[in-house]
Amino acid sequence: MKHLYSITINMYFEAMELAKKNGKKPGENFETELMQVLKKNDVKSIGATELTTDELVKEYASHDKKVLNIKVDKEGNTKFNITKLDK
């Protein structure tokens, strides 16, 4: 089961910086650092799901929600994609 959190972009960047300080390279998993930032900011889970990331994005988009998807490759290039289904 995956838990869902509503975070700010500043929390995301804080977790990325913490991961960098911990020696992680771009594209590596930084879930541990994100969880530390969430705990520090007292952010609680807003739900849980069995869906994959792609399935969840499509589900939210089908309800007129916009989803910001952030992907970082092994070279450290960051891609931002806003997903919204057209009706």
C-alpha positions as CSV (number, residue, x, y, z in Angstrom):
1,M,0.0,0.0,0.0
2,K,1.3,3.4,-1.0
3,H,0.5,6.4,1.2
4,L,-0.3,9.8,-0.3
5,Y,0.9,13.2,1.0
6,S,0.1,16.7,0.1
7,I,3.5,18.6,0.1
8,T,4.8,22.0,-0.9
9,I,7.5,22.4,-3.6
10,N,9.7,23.8,-0.8
11,M,9.4,20.5,1.1
12,Y,10.3,18.6,-2.1
13,F,13.4,20.7,-2.6
14,E,14.4,20.4,1.0
15,A,14.3,16.6,0.7
16,M,16.4,16.7,-2.5
17,E,19.0,18.9,-0.7
18,L,19.1,16.5,2.3
19,A,19.5,13.5,-0.1
20,K,22.4,15.4,-1.8
21,K,24.0,16.0,1.6
22,N,23.6,12.3,2.3
23,G,25.6,11.4,-0.8
24,K,22.7,10.4,-3.1
25,K,23.1,11.0,-6.8
26,P,20.4,12.5,-9.0
27,G,17.8,10.0,-9.9
28,E,18.4,7.8,-6.8
29,N,15.5,7.2,-4.4
30,F,15.3,9.8,-1.7
31,E,12.2,8.5,0.1
32,T,14.0,8.3,3.4
33,E,14.9,12.0,3.2
34,L,11.4,12.9,2.1
35,M,9.9,11.1,5.1
36,Q,12.3,13.0,7.4
37,V,11.1,16.3,6.0
38,L,7.4,15.3,6.3
39,K,8.0,14.3,9.9
40,K,9.7,17.6,10.6
41,N,6.8,19.5,9.1
42,D,4.2,17.2,10.8
43,V,2.7,16.2,7.5
44,K,0.3,13.3,7.8
45,S,-0.8,10.9,5.1
46,I,-4.0,12.0,3.3
47,G,-4.8,8.5,2.1
48,A,-3.5,5.2,0.8
49,T,-3.8,3.4,-2.5
50,E,-2.9,0.1,-4.3
51,L,-2.8,1.9,-7.6
52,T,0.5,2.4,-9.5
53,T,1.8,5.9,-10.0
54,D,0.5,6.0,-13.6
55,E,-2.9,4.7,-12.6
56,L,-3.2,7.2,-9.8
57,V,-2.3,10.1,-12.1
58,K,-4.9,9.0,-14.6
59,E,-7.5,8.6,-11.9
60,Y,-6.9,12.1,-10.5
61,A,-6.8,13.7,-14.0
62,S,-10.1,12.0,-14.8
63,H,-11.7,14.0,-12.0
64,D,-10.5,17.4,-13.4
65,K,-7.5,17.5,-11.1
66,K,-4.1,18.6,-12.3
67,V,-1.1,16.5,-11.3
68,L,2.4,17.8,-11.2
69,N,4.8,14.9,-12.0
70,I,8.5,15.5,-11.3
71,K,11.1,13.2,-12.7
72,V,14.8,13.4,-12.3
73,D,17.1,11.2,-14.5
74,K,20.5,9.8,-13.6
75,E,22.3,12.9,-15.0
76,G,20.2,15.2,-12.7
77,N,18.0,16.6,-15.5
78,T,14.6,17.4,-14.0
79,K,11.4,17.3,-16.0
80,F,8.1,18.7,-14.9
81,N,4.9,17.5,-16.4
82,I,1.4,18.7,-15.5
83,T,-1.2,16.0,-16.3
84,K,-4.8,17.0,-17.0
85,L,-7.1,14.9,-19.2
86,D,-8.9,16.7,-22.0
87,K,-12.6,16.0,-22.2
